[in-house]
Amino acid sequence: MPAKFASFTRNGQAGYGLVTEEGVIDLSARFGRDYPTLREVIEANALHRLEEEAEGMKADFPVSDIVYEIPIPMPEKIICVGVNFPDRNEEYKDGQAAPANPSLFIRFPRSFTSHGQPLIRPPESPQLDYEGEIMFVIAKRVRSIDEANGLAHIAALSLCNEGTIRDWVRHAKFNVTQGKNFDRTGSIGPWLVPYRDESQLADIRLVTRVNGEIRQEDRTSRMIFSFRKIINYISTFTTLVPGDVIVTGTPTGAGARFDPPVWLKPGDVIEVEADGIGLLRNTVADEGTA
């Protein structure tokens, strides 16, 4: 079973630790002086060391005692890849083949919430949609890395519901920034799974369910742009630093593609699940009622 590094709040106190079948091993109580958050753990290349240190430790408290937080607090960059599965490209019905380079956009940390918390539907639009995705965290500073060596710069994997306000994605002529950055419209979590080798990424099954119904399903082996290519391409134009988050794209099947479209509403339950990573679960609430 892979190690599960989670950030959390317990009794109003922020911390981090390993989630196990028995409960939570509180690593922040033991290593917090050196590494205040998981971001500093990653900067120090210490994920695997802390995993080894925790072997044989007993859980300090049950999982029911914690509120999950976004695993990496306030990353410098959250960069998202758009249109990264073949069926997703075909949804645009423009007759064009898959592009030569990834489509990218930026999200702000405040646009995400954590596992177990509601996605927030803003009063400006009812068109809240889901996008289940796999994300990874950058391990070390990198600029202009060649594609062959890109995977060496991955620290850990997690899940993302890259929630979107659809009518605000086309609010202007070219950009998608507005529709991607309403507060707490997406989610990240529940934990980080340390990256070990390429087999961990090669053929992950990714599924999104809404109220128990499968809406999205695909495999990373079908991604148009591989994890290697994504790191290579992004590092060409910006320096990636430890803790940066890269969200790798969603399969076909979002609510916008139904006829008529099916938007998320209060009471809905959205689950994003991936082999070897876990399950990210959120409900929906209107702004001001959560």
Secondary structure as the mmCIF struct_conf table of DSSP 4:
data_model
#
loop_
_struct_conf.conf_type_id
_struct_conf.id
_struct_conf.beg_label_comp_id
_struct_conf.beg_label_asym_id
_struct_conf.beg_label_seq_id
_struct_conf.end_label_comp_id
_struct_conf.end_label_asym_id
_struct_conf.end_label_seq_id
STRN STRN1 PHE A 5 ARG A 10
TURN_TY1_P TURN_TY1_P1 ASN A 11 GLY A 12
STRN STRN2 GLN A 13 VAL A 19
BEND BEND1 GLU A 21 GLU A 22
STRN STRN3 VAL A 24 ASP A 26
BEND BEND2 LEU A 27 LEU A 27
HELX_RH_AL_P HELX_RH_AL_P1 SER A 28 PHE A 31
TURN_TY1_P TURN_TY1_P2 GLY A 32 ASP A 34
BEND BEND3 PRO A 36 THR A 37
HELX_RH_AL_P HELX_RH_AL_P2 LEU A 38 GLU A 43
TURN_TY1_P TURN_TY1_P3 ALA A 44 ASN A 45
HELX_RH_AL_P HELX_RH_AL_P3 LEU A 47 GLU A 53
TURN_TY1_P TURN_TY1_P4 ALA A 54 GLY A 56
HELX_LH_PP_P HELX_LH_PP_P1 MET A 57 ALA A 59
BEND BEND4 ASP A 60 ASP A 60
STRN STRN4 PHE A 61 PHE A 61
HELX_RH_3T_P HELX_RH_3T_P1 VAL A 63 ASP A 65
STRN STRN5 VAL A 67 GLU A 69
BEND BEND5 PRO A 71 MET A 74
BEND BEND6 GLU A 76 GLU A 76
STRN STRN6 ILE A 78 GLY A 82
BEND BEND7 VAL A 83 VAL A 83
BEND BEND8 PHE A 85 PHE A 85
HELX_RH_AL_P HELX_RH_AL_P4 PRO A 86 GLU A 90
TURN_TY1_P TURN_TY1_P5 GLU A 91 TYR A 92
BEND BEND9 ASP A 94 ASP A 94
HELX_LH_PP_P HELX_LH_PP_P2 GLN A 96 PRO A 99
BEND BEND10 ALA A 100 ASN A 101
STRN STRN7 SER A 103 ILE A 106
HELX_RH_3T_P HELX_RH_3T_P2 PRO A 109 SER A 111
STRN STRN8 PHE A 112 SER A 114
TURN_TY1_P TURN_TY1_P6 HIS A 115 GLY A 116
BEND BEND11 GLN A 117 GLN A 117
HELX_LH_PP_P HELX_LH_PP_P3 PRO A 118 PRO A 118
STRN STRN9 LEU A 119 ARG A 121
TURN_TY1_P TURN_TY1_P7 PRO A 123 GLU A 124
BEND BEND12 PRO A 126 PRO A 126
STRN STRN10 LEU A 128 ASP A 129
STRN STRN11 GLY A 132 ILE A 138
BEND BEND13 LYS A 140 LYS A 140
STRN STRN12 VAL A 142 VAL A 142
BEND BEND14 ARG A 143 SER A 144
HELX_RH_3T_P HELX_RH_3T_P3 GLU A 147 HIS A 153
STRN STRN13 ILE A 154 ASN A 161
STRN STRN14 THR A 164 ILE A 165
HELX_RH_AL_P HELX_RH_AL_P5 ARG A 166 VAL A 169
TURN_TY1_P TURN_TY1_P8 ARG A 170 ARG A 170
BEND BEND15 HIS A 171 PHE A 174
TURN_TY1_P TURN_TY1_P9 THR A 177 THR A 177
HELX_RH_3T_P HELX_RH_3T_P4 GLN A 178 LYS A 180
BEND BEND16 PHE A 182 PHE A 182
TURN_TY1_P TURN_TY1_P10 ASP A 183 ARG A 184
BEND BEND17 THR A 185 THR A 185
STRN STRN15 GLY A 186 PRO A 194
HELX_RH_3T_P HELX_RH_3T_P5 GLU A 198 GLN A 200
TURN_TY1_P TURN_TY1_P11 LEU A 201 ASP A 203
STRN STRN16 ARG A 205 VAL A 210
TURN_TY1_P TURN_TY1_P12 ASN A 211 GLY A 212
STRN STRN17 GLU A 213 ARG A 219
HELX_RH_3T_P HELX_RH_3T_P6 THR A 220 ARG A 222
BEND BEND18 ILE A 224 PHE A 225
HELX_RH_AL_P HELX_RH_AL_P6 PHE A 227 PHE A 237
BEND BEND19 THR A 238 THR A 238
STRN STRN18 LEU A 240 LEU A 240
TURN_TY1_P TURN_TY1_P13 PRO A 242 GLY A 243
STRN STRN19 VAL A 245 VAL A 247
BEND BEND20 THR A 252 THR A 252
HELX_RH_3T_P HELX_RH_3T_P7 GLY A 255 ARG A 257
BEND BEND21 PHE A 258 PRO A 260
TURN_TY1_P TURN_TY1_P14 PRO A 266 GLY A 267
STRN STRN20 VAL A 269 ALA A 274
TURN_TY1_P TURN_TY1_P15 ASP A 275 ILE A 277
STRN STRN21 GLY A 278 ASP A 286
TURN_TY1_P TURN_TY1_P16 GLU A 287 THR A 289
#
